[in-house]
């Protein structure tokens, strides 16, 4: 389901728009706003994620567009903004259109014509949904990197699953919120899992990013902490043998995981799954670098397991070890 907010004013469309949207798996979560203040108040108060915002250009004539779009993306960093122009394309000079593309970073523009084409409208809203992340390259237009002022290095935490459904995304969200609250700092959470699941997380303290075109170096310079969701990059047998790479596997991303200050591996403690963790102990490349920065989180710590005698820390998900490690890490970074 695609959640959309419509602010169309007097834009002409048929009464069948809601029906066409429903047929295309599009849900209108809010529409019909009195003015900018009414729109921002209601948009900020929404308790669900918004995938696409559609605004009629005629409603922005006396508005500071740059400020408005920046505020919208601050609330919903992953949102796509679609602008509706009255009339036809040939009525506008290139400078009018390029301003949206080059200044505001909005490439989705449609023209009302004599009446909005609802089917085409639905196609534009669906464009790039979930899988085409390049449509909305994450931008931080107002962030300024003050090189002359010392800032502690960015804390980086990577979470990786050895089996699907082991709780990687929830752990990323919980860790991100914990850091933002406990340290009162700027936190980014980045989805490398390929599922786009982080797009459903909503927070005023954490920025969740699901785009593939990301400048990691810049994000680290402007953030106190970055938490990565690496999904489940490997298919591993119950005895710890690598069977294949999954779609989200990428050597550069695995290098990024290895560079994290804390590296969390997630799995289950039952007989079928626990052996998957042996992959990291049997593989020559991984086993050589296992140190205190690696943590295994299981649904519960097994009473007896070969892994408990291995050079790797194993804990239950409800243990406070991760929180304690994070607090220690920030304390060291600030010294």
N, C-alpha and C positions, 0 to 999 in steps of 0.2 A: 504494500500500500504506500502510495506517495502522498505525503501531507503537503497541502498547498494553502497559502494565504493569498486572497485576492483583494486588491485595492484598485478597482477599475473605474469608480465614479460613474460617469455617463457613457462609458464605452458601450457600443451597441453589440448585443449578442442575443441569441435566441433563449427562450425559456427552457430549452432542452439541454442547456449547458451542464447542469448537474447530472442529468441522465448519461450524457456522453462521458463525463468525467468518471462516473461510477463504472461504466463499461470498460474504461481504460485503467481501472484500479487507482483512481485519483480521489483523494478525500479533501474536501474543503473544510479546514479547521476554523477559519474565521474570515469575514469579509464585511464590506460596507463600513467605512470609517468616516467620522465627521471631519477630521483634520489631522495634521501631523501629530499633535499631542495625543489625540485619541488613539491613533494608530500605534504610536510607540508605547503607550501605557498598556494597551491590550496585547501587543506583540510581546512585550517583555513579560507579561503575566501568564502567557500560554504555558500549560503544564505538559505539553507534548513537543517532540522535535518537529521542526518545519523543514521540509526538503526544498521547496521552491516558493519564492515570493514573486507575485506578479503585480506590477504597478503601472498605471497609466501615466504617461509622461505629462499630460495636461494637469495632473494633480501636483506636479513638482515645480510649477512655474516660479513661485516665490519662495522656494526652498533651497537651502544650502545642501545641494545633492551630495557633495563629498562627505560632509559631516553626517548626513542621514545614513548613507550607505555604510560608513565606517561604524556607526552605532549599531546598525542592523547586524553587521558581521561580528561585532563584539558579542552580541547576544547569541547569534547562531553562526559560528565560524565556517560551517560547511554548507551554508545555504547557497542556492542558485537564485539569482535575481533576473527576472524577465521584464523588459520594458515594452510597453505597448504604445506605439505612436499612432495618432489619428491620421487618416488619409492613406496615401500610397507612397511607396519608396521614392518614386521620381519627384516627389514634392520637396525633398530634403537635400541640402547640399552635403557633401562628404564631411565637412567640418562638424556638422551637427551630430552625425553618427559617430565619427571618430572620437569625439569627446567622451562618449560613454565607454568606448572600447579602450582608449589609451589613458584616460584620466581616472575613470571609475572602475575599469576592469570588467565591464559588463558586455559580453559578446552576444547574448540572447536578446534580440530585438525583433519584434513582429509588428506588422502594420495592419491597422484596423480595416482599411479599405472602406467599402460601403457598409460592411458589417463584419464582425469578427468571424472567421472560419473556425468553428468549434473543433472540428476534427484535426485541423492543422494545429490549433491552439493546444490540444491534448498531446499531440506529437512533440511539440516544442517542450512542454512541461516534462515529458518522459525522457527527453534527450539527456544522455549521460547519467541516467539514474543508476546508482550504486556502482556499476562497473566502469563507467567512463569518468574516472576522477579527474582527468586532465582538463575537463570543462571548467573546473573551479580551482585554479592554482591558489593555494593558501597565500595570503598576503598580510603583512603587518605594516601598513603604510605610515603609521605614526610612531613606530618604535625607533628610538635613537640609541645607537650603541656608543656609550661614552667610554672611549678607549683610555682616556686619561684617568678615569676613576677606577680604582681596584675593585674588582668583584670576585668573590670566591668562584672557583670553577664550577661549571654546571654538573649537578649530580645526575647520573644516568643509570636507569634500571631497565633491564630487559626481562621479559617474561615469555617463556617458550613452553609449549605443550608437547608431550610425547604421545598423546592420543587425543582424539577429538572429544570435546565435551568435558575436559578436565578443569575448566574454570579459568582459563587464561584471561579472557576479556574482563570478567568480573574482578579478577585480581588486579588487573591494570587499573580499572576504575577505582577500586578501593584504595590502592596505593597512591594514586594521583590525588584523590580527595584527602587522604590522610596527610600527605606532604603539604598540600595547599593550606589545610587547616592548621596543622601543628607548627609549620614553619612560616605561615603567612606570606607566601611567596608565589611567584609566577610559575605555573606548571603547565607543560604541554604533554599530551598523551597522543601517540602516533600509532595508527593502525597499519601494520605490515602483514596482517593475516590474510588479506585478499578477500575477506568476507564483508568488510565495511561495517562490522557490528558496532564499532565505536561511534558511528554516526548517530546512534540512538541514545547515547549518553548526553545528559543535559546538565550543565553546571555553570554557576556564575564565577567559580574560582578556578576551574580547569578548562583549558582550550583543547578540544578533541579534534584531531586532524585525520582525515581519511584519504587524502589526495596522494597520488603517486609521485608527483613532481614536487619534491620537498628539498629545500636547501638546509640540510641538517646542521652544517657549520653555523649558519646564520641563526637558526632556531636555538642552538646551544648558547650562542653569545647573548641572546636576549631572554634567556630563561634560567631560573634557578634550578630547575629539575626537568628532565625529560624521561617519560616512561614509555617504553616500546611494547606493543603487542605483536609478537612474532608469529602468532598462530601455531599451527602444527606443521612444520616444514618437512618432517620425515615420516615415512611409513616404516615402522619398526616391528619386528616379530616379538612374540611373547618371551623369547629367549635373548632379546637384545641384538638381533641381527638386522642391519639396515636392508630394507627391501627395495625402497624407491624414494625419490624426492616428490613432495607434493607441490601443487601449483604455486604456493607462496614461497617456495624455496628460492633463495637468491644468494649467491656467494658473497656479494657485497653486504647484504643485510646480515649474514652470519658473521662477517667480520665485525660489523657494528655491534652485534650481540656480544662477541668476545671482548670488545672494548668497554663494555658497561661496568660501572662500579659494583653493581650487584646483579648477578645472573641467576634467575629463578627458573627451575625446571619443574613442570607440573605433570602429575600422573595420578593413578589410583593405586591403592595398596593391595588389591586382590591379587590372587595368584596369576591370573591371566595378564594383568597389566604391569605388575611390579618389575618383571624381568625386562621391560622395555628400557628402564633406566640404566641397565647394564651397558647399553650402547655407548654411553659417554665414558664408561670405564674400560671398555674393551677396544674402542677405536683409538688407534695410536695418536692421531692428531689431537683428539679431545682429552685423552687420559693424561697427556703430558702437561696440560695446562690447568687441570682441576686444582683449585685452591680454595681459600676461605671465601672468595667472592661468589662461589657457586652454592646455591641453596636448593634442595629438593623439597617441594611442598606436596604432600599427599593428603587425600581425604582423611586419613588417620595413619599414625605411625604403626607399622606392623610389629608384632611382638618378636618375631624371629624372621630375619632376612639377611641374605648375604650382603645386601647393600649397606646394612648397618655397620658392617665391618670395613666398609670401603672408605677411601679418602674423600668423602663428600658428606656434607651436613644434611640430615634428613629430619624434617619436622612435619607436624600436622598443620593444616591450613589455619586452624584457630590459634596456633601458638603465636606469641607476640614477638617472635624472633625477628621477623622482617621489620616491624615497627622499630624495634630496638636497634637493628643494624642501620636503618635509615637515620635515626637520631644520632647515632655515633658518627655516621658518615658526614652529616652536616656539621657536627661539632668539630671534626677534623678539618673539613674544608674551610671553616671560618678562622682557624688558627693562623 
